[in-house]
């Protein structure tokens, strides 16, 4: 084989090697960035998911609902809204929309100038009486924190909660 052909094949092999190395480096950088984004989303999920469950339990009279006072629930809503708003660019639009749909079913917002959101639930139902069964110090003013007009069904709450949790899960790469 002539020397020039040998040199040309070495140069071509080196060129392909450099091109492959550059491409692999860019793939590695993209994977590293994606891993960091998923890690951040997982941190967001770990902060948000327990409080979404808290709202769900309170609304559906499940689990530890007796321990959650209405003012605590309103505070939880504010905190969640802040977290989701701050991190909206890291969450998928579908996950954010599912969160907003769940919150819309569980709270009535814009109830008056300077007024807090109202909890879309009843104080008494077949599963419990928030006035009698609560383990927190009850205040008669708590009843004004509820709005029992045009309540969603338990099924609607169940579906919206599942959609919100699944939406958050998809943000971190989990599949239904």
DOMARMAR-844861 format. One record per atom (N, C-alpha, C): residue number from 1; residue in three letters; atom name; x, y, z. Coordinates in Angstrom, 1 decimal, padded with zeros to 4 digits. Atoms other than C-alpha are relative to their C-alpha. Example, Ala and Ser with C-alpha at 12.3 -4.5 7.8 and 13.67 -1.06 7.14 Angstrom:
<sites>
   num   residu   atome        X        Y        Z
     1      Ala       N    000.9   -001.2    000.0
     1      Ala      CA    012.3   -004.5    007.8
     1      Ala       C    000.9    001.2    000.0
     2      Ser       N   -000.9   -001.1    000.0
     2      Ser      CA    013.7   -001.1    007.1
     2      Ser       C   -000.8    001.1    000.8
</sites>
This chain:
<sites>
   num   residu   atome        X        Y        Z
     1      Unk       N    000.9   -001.2    000.0
     1      Unk      CA    000.0    000.0    000.0
     1      Unk       C    000.9    001.2    000.0
     2      Unk       N   -000.8   -001.2    000.1
     2      Unk      CA    001.4    003.4   -000.9
     2      Unk       C   -000.1    000.8    001.3
     3      Unk       N   -000.1   -000.7   -001.2
     3      Unk      CA    002.5    005.6    001.9
     3      Unk       C   -001.1    001.1    000.1
     4      Unk       N    001.0   -001.1    000.0
     4      Unk      CA    000.1    008.5    001.0
     4      Unk       C   -001.4   -000.6    000.4
     5      Unk       N    001.3    000.6   -000.3
     5      Unk      CA   -002.9    006.0    001.2
     5      Unk       C    000.0   -000.4    001.5
     6      Unk       N   -000.1    000.4   -001.4
     6      Unk      CA   -001.7    004.7    004.6
     6      Unk       C   -000.2    001.3    000.9
     7      Unk       N    000.1   -001.2   -000.8
     7      Unk      CA   -001.4    008.3    005.9
     7      Unk       C   -001.4    000.5   -000.1
     8      Unk       N    001.4   -000.4    000.1
     8      Unk      CA   -004.8    009.2    004.5
     8      Unk       C   -001.0   -000.8    000.8
     9      Unk       N    000.9    000.9   -000.8
     9      Unk      CA   -006.5    006.2    006.2
     9      Unk       C    000.2    000.3    001.5
    10      Unk       N   -000.2   -000.4   -001.4
    10      Unk      CA   -004.8    007.2    009.5
    10      Unk       C   -000.7    001.3    000.3
    11      Unk       N    000.6   -001.3   -000.2
    11      Unk      CA   -006.0    010.8    009.1
    11      Unk       C   -001.6   -000.2    000.1
    12      Unk       N    001.5    000.2    000.0
    12      Unk      CA   -009.6    009.6    008.3
    12      Unk       C   -000.4   -000.7    001.3
    13      Unk       N    000.3    000.7   -001.3
    13      Unk      CA   -009.6    007.2    011.3
    13      Unk       C    000.1    001.0    001.1
    14      Unk       N   -000.2   -001.0   -001.0
    14      Unk      CA   -008.3    010.0    013.5
    14      Unk       C   -001.2    001.0    000.0
    15      Unk       N    001.1   -001.0    000.2
    15      Unk      CA   -011.0    012.4    012.1
    15      Unk       C   -001.3   -000.7    000.5
    16      Unk       N    001.1    000.7   -000.5
    16      Unk      CA   -013.7    009.8    012.8
    16      Unk       C    000.0   -000.1    001.5
    17      Unk       N   -000.1    000.2   -001.4
    17      Unk      CA   -012.4    009.2    016.2
    17      Unk       C   -000.3    001.3    000.8
    18      Unk       N    000.3   -001.3   -000.6
    18      Unk      CA   -012.4    012.9    017.1
    18      Unk       C   -001.5    000.4   -000.1
    19      Unk       N    001.4   -000.2    000.1
    19      Unk      CA   -015.9    013.3    015.7
    19      Unk       C   -000.8   -000.8    000.9
    20      Unk       N    000.7    000.9   -000.9
    20      Unk      CA   -017.1    010.3    017.7
    20      Unk       C    000.2    000.5    001.4
    21      Unk       N   -000.3   -000.5   -001.3
    21      Unk      CA   -015.4    011.7    020.8
    21      Unk       C   -000.8    001.3    000.3
    22      Unk       N    000.8   -001.2   -000.2
    22      Unk      CA   -017.1    015.1    020.4
    22      Unk       C   -001.5   -000.3    000.2
    23      Unk       N    001.4    000.4   -000.1
    23      Unk      CA   -020.5    013.5    019.8
    23      Unk       C   -000.3   -000.7    001.4
    24      Unk       N    000.2    000.7   -001.3
    24      Unk      CA   -020.1    011.2    022.9
    24      Unk       C    000.1    001.0    001.1
    25      Unk       N   -000.1   -001.1   -001.1
    25      Unk      CA   -019.1    014.2    025.0
    25      Unk       C   -001.2    000.8    000.1
    26      Unk       N    001.3   -000.8   -000.1
    26      Unk      CA   -022.2    016.1    024.0
    26      Unk       C   -001.1   -000.9    000.5
    27      Unk       N    001.0    001.0   -000.5
    27      Unk      CA   -024.4    013.0    024.7
    27      Unk       C    000.2   -000.1    001.5
    28      Unk       N   -000.3    000.1   -001.4
    28      Unk      CA   -022.7    012.7    028.1
    28      Unk       C   -000.5    001.3    000.7
    29      Unk       N    000.4   -001.3   -000.6
    29      Unk      CA   -023.3    016.4    028.8
    29      Unk       C   -001.5    000.1    000.1
    30      Unk       N    001.5   -000.1    000.0
    30      Unk      CA   -027.0    016.1    027.8
    30      Unk       C   -000.6   -001.0    001.1
    31      Unk       N    000.4    000.9   -001.0
    31      Unk      CA   -027.4    013.0    030.0
    31      Unk       C    000.2    000.5    001.4
    32      Unk       N   -000.3   -000.5   -001.3
    32      Unk      CA   -025.8    014.7    032.9
    32      Unk       C   -001.0    001.1    000.4
    33      Unk       N    001.0   -001.1   -000.2
    33      Unk      CA   -028.1    017.8    032.5
    33      Unk       C   -001.3   -000.6    000.3
    34      Unk       N    001.3    000.6   -000.3
    34      Unk      CA   -031.1    015.5    032.3
    34      Unk       C   -000.1   -000.6    001.3
    35      Unk       N   -000.1    000.7   -001.3
    35      Unk      CA   -030.0    013.6    035.4
    35      Unk       C   -000.2    001.1    001.1
    36      Unk       N    000.1   -001.1   -000.9
    36      Unk      CA   -029.7    017.0    037.2
    36      Unk       C   -001.5    000.5    000.1
    37      Unk       N    001.4   -000.5    000.0
    37      Unk      CA   -033.2    018.1    036.1
    37      Unk       C   -000.9   -001.0    000.6
    38      Unk       N    000.8    001.0   -000.7
    38      Unk      CA   -034.7    014.8    037.1
    38      Unk       C    000.2    000.0    001.5
    39      Unk       N   -000.3   -000.1   -001.5
    39      Unk      CA   -033.0    015.0    040.5
    39      Unk       C   -000.7    001.2    000.6
    40      Unk       N    000.7   -001.2   -000.6
    40      Unk      CA   -034.4    018.5    041.0
    40      Unk       C   -001.5   -000.3    000.0
    41      Unk       N    001.4    000.4    000.0
    41      Unk      CA   -037.9    017.3    039.9
    41      Unk       C   -000.4   -001.0    001.1
    42      Unk       N    000.3    001.0   -001.1
    42      Unk      CA   -037.7    014.4    042.3
    42      Unk       C    000.0    000.7    001.4
    43      Unk       N    000.1   -000.8   -001.2
    43      Unk      CA   -036.9    016.9    045.1
    43      Unk       C   -001.3    000.7    000.1
    44      Unk       N    001.2   -000.7    000.0
    44      Unk      CA   -039.9    018.9    044.1
    44      Unk       C   -001.2   -001.0    000.4
    45      Unk       N    001.1    001.1   -000.3
    45      Unk      CA   -042.1    015.7    044.1
    45      Unk       C    000.0   -000.3    001.5
    46      Unk       N   -000.1    000.4   -001.4
    46      Unk      CA   -040.8    014.8    047.5
    46      Unk       C   -000.6    001.0    001.0
    47      Unk       N    000.6   -001.1   -000.9
    47      Unk      CA   -041.9    018.2    048.9
    47      Unk       C   -001.5    000.1   -000.2
    48      Unk       N    001.4   -000.2    000.3
    48      Unk      CA   -045.2    018.4    047.1
    48      Unk       C   -001.0   -001.1    000.3
    49      Unk       N    000.9    001.2   -000.1
    49      Unk      CA   -046.6    014.9    047.2
    49      Unk       C   -000.6   -000.2    001.4
    50      Unk       N    000.6    000.2   -001.3
    50      Unk      CA   -047.1    014.6    051.0
    50      Unk       C   -001.1    001.0    000.3
    51      Unk       N    001.1   -001.0   -000.3
    51      Unk      CA   -049.1    017.8    051.1
    51      Unk       C   -001.2   -000.1   -000.9
    52      Unk       N    001.1    000.3    000.9
    52      Unk      CA   -051.2    016.9    048.1
    52      Unk       C   -000.8   -001.1    000.7
    53      Unk       N    000.7    001.1   -000.7
    53      Unk      CA   -052.0    013.7    050.0
    53      Unk       C   -000.7    000.5    001.3
    54      Unk       N    000.6   -000.6   -001.2
    54      Unk      CA   -052.7    015.8    053.1
    54      Unk       C   -001.4    000.6   -000.3
    55      Unk       N    001.3   -000.7    000.5
    55      Unk      CA   -055.4    017.8    051.2
    55      Unk       C   -001.0   -001.1   -000.3
    56      Unk       N    000.9    001.1    000.4
    56      Unk      CA   -056.8    014.6    049.8
    56      Unk       C   -000.6   -000.7    001.2
    57      Unk       N    000.5    000.7   -001.2
    57      Unk      CA   -057.1    012.9    053.2
    57      Unk       C   -001.0    000.8    000.7
    58      Unk       N    000.9   -000.9   -000.7
    58      Unk      CA   -058.7    015.9    054.7
    58      Unk       C   -001.4    000.1   -000.7
    59      Unk       N    001.3   -000.2    000.8
    59      Unk      CA   -061.3    016.3    051.9
    59      Unk       C   -000.8   -001.3    000.0
    60      Unk       N    000.7    001.2    000.1
    60      Unk      CA   -062.1    012.6    051.8
    60      Unk       C   -000.2   -000.8    001.3
    61      Unk       N    000.1    000.6   -001.3
    61      Unk      CA   -062.1    011.9    055.5
    61      Unk       C    000.8   -001.4    000.1
    62      Unk       N   -000.8    001.2    000.0
    62      Unk      CA   -059.3    009.4    055.1
    62      Unk       C    001.3    000.2    000.9
    63      Unk       N   -001.3    000.0   -000.7
    63      Unk      CA   -056.2    008.5    057.1
    63      Unk       C    000.0    001.0    001.2
    64      Unk       N   -000.2   -000.9   -001.1
    64      Unk      CA   -055.1    011.3    059.4
    64      Unk       C   -000.8    001.3   -000.1
    65      Unk       N    000.8   -001.2    000.2
    65      Unk      CA   -057.9    013.8    058.5
    65      Unk       C   -000.3    000.7    001.3
    66      Unk       N    000.4   -000.6   -001.3
    66      Unk      CA   -058.8    014.4    062.2
    66      Unk       C    001.1    000.9    000.5
    67      Unk       N   -001.1   -000.8   -000.5
    67      Unk      CA   -055.3    015.9    062.8
    67      Unk       C    000.2    001.3   -000.7
    68      Unk       N   -000.3   -001.1    000.8
    68      Unk      CA   -055.5    018.5    060.1
    68      Unk       C   -001.1    001.1    000.2
    69      Unk       N    000.9   -001.1   -000.3
    69      Unk      CA   -057.1    021.8    061.1
    69      Unk       C   -000.3    000.8   -001.3
    70      Unk       N    000.3   -000.8    001.2
    70      Unk      CA   -058.8    024.0    058.5
    70      Unk       C    001.0    001.1   -000.3
    71      Unk       N   -001.0   -001.0    000.3
    71      Unk      CA   -056.3    026.8    059.0
    71      Unk       C    001.3   -000.6   -000.5
    72      Unk       N   -001.2    000.7    000.5
    72      Unk      CA   -053.4    024.3    058.5
    72      Unk       C   -000.2   -000.4   -001.5
    73      Unk       N    000.3    000.4    001.4
    73      Unk      CA   -055.1    023.1    055.3
    73      Unk       C    000.2    001.2   -000.9
    74      Unk       N   -000.1   -001.2    000.9
    74      Unk      CA   -055.3    026.7    053.9
    74      Unk       C    001.5    000.4   -000.1
    75      Unk       N   -001.5   -000.3    000.0
    75      Unk      CA   -051.6    027.2    054.9
    75      Unk       C    000.6   -001.0   -001.0
    76      Unk       N   -000.6    001.0    000.9
    76      Unk      CA   -050.8    024.0    053.1
    76      Unk       C   -000.3    000.3   -001.5
    77      Unk       N    000.3   -000.4    001.3
    77      Unk      CA   -052.6    025.2    050.0
    77      Unk       C    000.9    001.1   -000.5
    78      Unk       N   -000.8   -001.2    000.4
    78      Unk      CA   -050.7    028.5    050.0
    78      Unk       C    001.4   -000.5   -000.3
    79      Unk       N   -001.4    000.4    000.2
    79      Unk      CA   -047.4    026.7    050.4
    79      Unk       C    000.1   -000.8   -001.3
    80      Unk       N    000.0    000.8    001.2
    80      Unk      CA   -048.2    024.2    047.6
    80      Unk       C   -000.1    000.9   -001.2
    81      Unk       N    000.1   -000.9    001.2
    81      Unk      CA   -049.3    027.0    045.2
    81      Unk       C    001.3    000.7   -000.2
    82      Unk       N   -001.3   -000.7    000.2
    82      Unk      CA   -046.0    028.8    045.9
    82      Unk       C    001.0   -000.9   -000.6
    83      Unk       N   -001.0    000.9    000.5
    83      Unk      CA   -043.9    025.7    045.3
    83      Unk       C   -000.3   -000.3   -001.5
    84      Unk       N    000.3    000.3    001.4
    84      Unk      CA   -045.7    024.8    042.1
    84      Unk       C    000.2    001.2   -000.9
    85      Unk       N   -000.3   -001.2    000.8
    85      Unk      CA   -045.5    028.4    040.8
    85      Unk       C    001.5    000.3   -000.1
    86      Unk       N   -001.5   -000.3    000.1
    86      Unk      CA   -041.8    028.8    041.6
    86      Unk       C    000.6   -001.0   -000.9
    87      Unk       N   -000.7    001.1    000.8
    87      Unk      CA   -041.0    025.4    039.9
    87      Unk       C   -000.8   -000.3   -001.2
    88      Unk       N    000.8    000.3    001.1
    88      Unk      CA   -043.5    025.7    037.1
    88      Unk       C    000.8   -000.3   -001.3
    89      Unk       N   -000.8    000.2    001.2
    89      Unk      CA   -040.7    025.7    034.5
    89      Unk       C    000.7   -001.3    000.0
    90      Unk       N   -000.6    001.3   -000.1
    90      Unk      CA   -039.4    022.4    035.8
    90      Unk       C   -001.0   -001.1   -000.1
    91      Unk       N    001.1    001.0    000.0
    91      Unk      CA   -042.8    020.7    035.9
    91      Unk       C   -000.6    000.0   -001.4
    92      Unk       N    000.7    000.1    001.3
    92      Unk      CA   -044.6    019.5    032.8
    92      Unk       C   -001.3    000.8    000.0
    93      Unk       N    001.3   -000.7    000.1
    93      Unk      CA   -047.6    021.5    031.6
    93      Unk       C   -001.1   -000.9    000.5
    94      Unk       N    001.0    001.0   -000.4
    94      Unk      CA   -049.7    018.4    032.1
    94      Unk       C   -000.1   -000.2    001.5
    95      Unk       N   -000.1    000.2   -001.4
    95      Unk      CA   -048.5    017.9    035.6
    95      Unk       C   -000.5    001.3    000.8
    96      Unk       N    000.4   -001.3   -000.6
    96      Unk      CA   -049.1    021.6    036.5
    96      Unk       C   -001.5    000.1   -000.2
    97      Unk       N    001.4   -000.1    000.2
    97      Unk      CA   -052.6    021.5    034.9
    97      Unk       C   -000.8   -001.0    000.9
    98      Unk       N    000.6    001.0   -000.8
    98      Unk      CA   -053.5    018.3    036.8
    98      Unk       C    000.0    000.5    001.5
    99      Unk       N    000.0   -000.5   -001.3
    99      Unk      CA   -052.4    020.0    040.0
    99      Unk       C   -001.0    001.1    000.2
   100      Unk       N    001.0   -001.1   -000.1
   100      Unk      CA   -054.5    023.1    039.3
   100      Unk       C   -001.5   -000.5    000.0
   101      Unk       N    001.3    000.6    000.0
   101      Unk      CA   -057.5    020.9    038.5
   101      Unk       C   -000.4   -000.5    001.4
   102      Unk       N    000.2    000.6   -001.3
   102      Unk      CA   -057.2    019.1    041.8
   102      Unk       C   -000.3    001.1    001.0
   103      Unk       N    000.1   -001.1   -000.9
   103      Unk      CA   -056.8    022.4    043.7
   103      Unk       C   -001.4    000.7   -000.2
   104      Unk       N    001.3   -000.6    000.3
   104      Unk      CA   -059.9    023.8    041.9
   104      Unk       C   -001.1   -000.8    000.5
   105      Unk       N    001.1    000.8   -000.6
   105      Unk      CA   -062.0    020.9    043.1
   105      Unk       C    000.0    000.0    001.5
   106      Unk       N   -000.1    000.0   -001.5
   106      Unk      CA   -060.8    021.1    046.7
   106      Unk       C   -000.1    001.3    000.7
   107      Unk       N    000.0   -001.4   -000.6
   107      Unk      CA   -060.7    024.9    047.2
   107      Unk       C   -000.8    000.9   -000.9
   108      Unk       N    000.6   -001.1    000.7
   108      Unk      CA   -062.8    027.8    046.1
   108      Unk       C    000.8    001.3    000.2
   109      Unk       N   -000.9   -001.1   -000.1
   109      Unk      CA   -060.6    030.7    045.4
   109      Unk       C   -000.7    001.3   -000.5
   110      Unk       N    000.6   -001.3    000.4
   110      Unk      CA   -061.3    034.4    044.8
   110      Unk       C   -001.4    000.2    000.6
   111      Unk       N    001.3   -000.1   -000.7
   111      Unk      CA   -064.0    034.5    047.4
   111      Unk       C   -000.3    001.4    000.6
   112      Unk       N    000.1   -001.4   -000.4
   112      Unk      CA   -063.6    038.2    048.1
   112      Unk       C    001.3    000.6    000.3
   113      Unk       N   -001.3   -000.8   -000.2
   113      Unk      CA   -061.0    040.9    048.5
   113      Unk       C    000.5   -000.3    001.4
   114      Unk       N   -000.6    000.2   -001.3
   114      Unk      CA   -058.6    039.9    051.2
   114      Unk       C   -000.4   -001.3    000.7
   115      Unk       N    000.5    001.2   -000.6
   115      Unk      CA   -060.4    036.6    051.8
   115      Unk       C    000.9   -001.2   -000.4
   116      Unk       N   -000.7    001.3    000.3
   116      Unk      CA   -058.7    033.2    052.1
   116      Unk       C   -000.8   -000.9   -000.9
   117      Unk       N    000.7    001.1    000.7
   117      Unk      CA   -059.6    030.3    049.8
   117      Unk       C   -000.9   -000.7    001.0
   118      Unk       N    000.9    000.8   -000.8
   118      Unk      CA   -062.5    028.2    051.1
   118      Unk       C    000.2   -001.4   -000.4
   119      Unk       N   -000.1    001.4    000.2
   119      Unk      CA   -062.3    024.5    051.5
   119      Unk       C   -001.3   -000.5   -000.5
   120      Unk       N    001.2    000.6    000.6
   120      Unk      CA   -064.8    022.8    049.2
   120      Unk       C   -000.3   -001.3    000.6
   121      Unk       N    000.3    001.2   -000.7
   121      Unk      CA   -066.1    020.3    051.7
   121      Unk       C   -001.1    000.3    001.0
   122      Unk       N    001.0   -000.2   -001.0
   122      Unk      CA   -068.7    019.8    054.4
   122      Unk       C    000.7   -000.3    001.4
   123      Unk       N   -000.5    000.2   -001.3
   123      Unk      CA   -068.1    019.9    058.1
   123      Unk       C   -000.4   -001.4    000.6
   124      Unk       N    000.5    001.3   -000.4
   124      Unk      CA   -070.2    016.8    058.8
   124      Unk       C   -000.5   -000.8   -001.1
   125      Unk       N    000.5    001.0    001.0
   125      Unk      CA   -070.8    013.7    056.7
   125      Unk       C    000.0   -001.3    000.7
   126      Unk       N    000.2    001.3   -000.6
   126      Unk      CA   -071.4    010.0    057.2
   126      Unk       C    001.4   -000.5    000.6
   127      Unk       N   -001.3    000.5   -000.5
   127      Unk      CA   -067.6    009.4    057.7
   127      Unk       C    000.5    000.7    001.2
   128      Unk       N   -000.5   -000.7   -001.2
   128      Unk      CA   -067.1    011.9    060.4
   128      Unk       C   -000.6    001.4    000.2
   129      Unk       N    000.5   -001.3   -000.4
   129      Unk      CA   -067.9    015.2    062.1
   129      Unk       C    001.3    000.8    000.4
   130      Unk       N   -001.3   -000.8   -000.2
   130      Unk      CA   -065.0    017.7    062.0
   130      Unk       C   -000.1    000.7    001.4
   131      Unk       N    000.2   -000.7   -001.3
   131      Unk      CA   -066.5    019.4    065.1
   131      Unk       C    000.3   -000.9    001.2
   132      Unk       N   -000.1    000.9   -001.2
   132      Unk      CA   -066.5    016.3    067.3
   132      Unk       C    001.3   -000.9   -000.1
   133      Unk       N   -001.0    001.0    000.1
   133      Unk      CA   -063.8    014.0    065.9
   133      Unk       C    001.4    000.6   -000.2
   134      Unk       N   -001.3   -000.6    000.2
   134      Unk      CA   -061.0    016.5    065.3
   134      Unk       C    000.9   -000.1    001.3
   135      Unk       N   -000.9    000.1   -001.2
   135      Unk      CA   -057.9    016.1    067.5
   135      Unk       C    000.7    001.3    000.2
   136      Unk       N   -000.6   -001.3   -000.2
   136      Unk      CA   -056.8    019.7    067.1
   136      Unk       C   -001.0    000.9    000.8
   137      Unk       N    000.9   -000.9   -000.7
   137      Unk      CA   -058.2    022.6    069.1
   137      Unk       C   -001.0    000.7   -001.0
   138      Unk       N    001.0   -000.6    001.0
   138      Unk      CA   -061.4    023.5    067.3
   138      Unk       C   -000.4    001.4    000.4
   139      Unk       N    000.5   -001.3   -000.2
   139      Unk      CA   -062.5    027.0    066.9
   139      Unk       C   -001.3    000.1   -000.8
   140      Unk       N    001.2   -000.1    000.7
   140      Unk      CA   -066.1    027.8    065.9
   140      Unk       C    000.1    000.8   -001.3
   141      Unk       N   -000.2   -000.8    001.3
   141      Unk      CA   -064.7    030.2    063.2
   141      Unk       C    000.5   -000.9   -001.1
   142      Unk       N   -000.5    001.0    001.0
   142      Unk      CA   -063.3    027.1    061.4
   142      Unk       C   -001.1   -000.3   -001.0
   143      Unk       N    001.1    000.3    000.9
   143      Unk      CA   -066.7    026.5    059.9
   143      Unk       C   -000.2    001.0   -001.1
   144      Unk       N    000.1   -001.0    001.0
   144      Unk      CA   -066.5    029.7    058.0
   144      Unk       C    001.0   -000.2   -001.1
   145      Unk       N   -001.1    000.3    001.0
   145      Unk      CA   -063.5    028.3    056.1
   145      Unk       C   -000.5   -001.1   -001.0
   146      Unk       N    000.5    001.0    000.9
   146      Unk      CA   -065.7    025.8    054.3
   146      Unk       C   -001.0    000.6   -001.0
   147      Unk       N    001.0   -000.4    001.0
   147      Unk      CA   -067.8    026.2    051.2
   147      Unk       C   -000.7   -001.3   -000.5
   148      Unk       N    000.7    001.2    000.3
   148      Unk      CA   -070.4    023.5    050.7
   148      Unk       C   -000.9    000.1   -001.3
   149      Unk       N    000.8   -000.2    001.2
   149      Unk      CA   -072.0    024.9    047.5
   149      Unk       C    000.7   -000.7   -001.2
   150      Unk       N   -000.5    000.6    001.3
   150      Unk      CA   -071.7    022.9    044.3
   150      Unk       C    001.2   -000.9    000.2
   151      Unk       N   -001.1    000.8   -000.3
   151      Unk      CA   -069.4    020.3    045.8
   151      Unk       C    000.3   -001.1   -001.0
   152      Unk       N   -000.4    001.1    000.9
   152      Unk      CA   -067.5    017.8    043.6
   152      Unk       C   -000.3   -001.3    000.7
   153      Unk       N    000.2    001.4   -000.6
   153      Unk      CA   -068.2    014.1    044.2
   153      Unk       C    001.3   -000.5    000.5
   154      Unk       N   -001.2    000.7   -000.5
   154      Unk      CA   -065.8    011.9    046.0
   154      Unk       C    000.8   -000.6   -001.2
   155      Unk       N   -000.7    000.6    001.2
   155      Unk      CA   -065.1    010.2    042.7
   155      Unk       C    000.8    001.0   -000.7
   156      Unk       N   -000.8   -001.1    000.7
   156      Unk      CA   -064.1    013.5    041.1
   156      Unk       C    001.2    000.4    000.8
   157      Unk       N   -001.2   -000.3   -000.8
   157      Unk      CA   -061.8    014.2    044.0
   157      Unk       C    001.0   -001.1   -000.1
   158      Unk       N   -000.9    001.1    000.2
   158      Unk      CA   -060.3    010.7    043.7
   158      Unk       C    000.8    000.1   -001.3
   159      Unk       N   -000.6   -000.1    001.3
   159      Unk      CA   -059.7    011.1    040.0
   159      Unk       C    001.0    001.1   -000.1
   160      Unk       N   -000.8   -001.2    000.1
   160      Unk      CA   -058.3    014.6    040.3
   160      Unk       C    001.3   -000.2    000.8
   161      Unk       N   -001.2    000.3   -000.8
   161      Unk      CA   -055.9    013.5    043.1
   161      Unk       C    000.9   -000.9   -000.7
   162      Unk       N   -000.8    001.0    000.7
   162      Unk      CA   -054.7    010.5    041.1
   162      Unk       C    000.7    000.7   -001.2
   163      Unk       N   -000.6   -000.7    001.2
   163      Unk      CA   -054.2    012.7    038.0
   163      Unk       C    001.1    001.0    000.4
   164      Unk       N   -001.1   -000.9   -000.5
   164      Unk      CA   -052.2    015.3    040.0
   164      Unk       C    001.2   -000.8    000.4
   165      Unk       N   -001.2    000.8   -000.5
   165      Unk      CA   -050.0    012.6    041.6
   165      Unk       C    000.7   -000.6   -001.2
   166      Unk       N   -000.6    000.6    001.2
   166      Unk      CA   -049.5    010.9    038.2
   166      Unk       C    000.7    001.0   -000.8
   167      Unk       N   -000.7   -001.1    000.7
   167      Unk      CA   -048.7    014.2    036.6
   167      Unk       C    001.3    000.4    000.6
   168      Unk       N   -001.3   -000.3   -000.7
   168      Unk      CA   -046.0    014.9    039.2
   168      Unk       C    000.9   -001.2   -000.3
   169      Unk       N   -000.9    001.2    000.3
   169      Unk      CA   -044.7    011.3    038.7
   169      Unk       C    000.6    000.1   -001.4
   170      Unk       N   -000.5   -000.1    001.3
   170      Unk      CA   -044.4    011.8    035.0
   170      Unk       C    001.1    001.0   -000.2
   171      Unk       N   -001.0   -001.0    000.0
   171      Unk      CA   -042.4    014.9    035.6
   171      Unk       C    001.4   -000.5    000.4
   172      Unk       N   -001.3    000.6   -000.5
   172      Unk      CA   -039.7    012.8    037.3
   172      Unk       C    000.3   -001.3   -000.8
   173      Unk       N   -000.4    001.2    000.9
   173      Unk      CA   -039.8    010.1    034.6
   173      Unk       C   -000.8   -001.2    000.3
   174      Unk       N    000.8    001.2   -000.3
   174      Unk      CA   -042.3    007.7    036.1
   174      Unk       C   -001.1   -000.1   -001.0
   175      Unk       N    001.1    000.2    000.9
   175      Unk      CA   -044.9    006.2    033.9
   175      Unk       C   -001.2   -000.7    000.8
   176      Unk       N    001.2    000.6   -000.6
   176      Unk      CA   -048.5    005.2    034.8
   176      Unk       C    000.0   -001.5   -000.1
</sites>
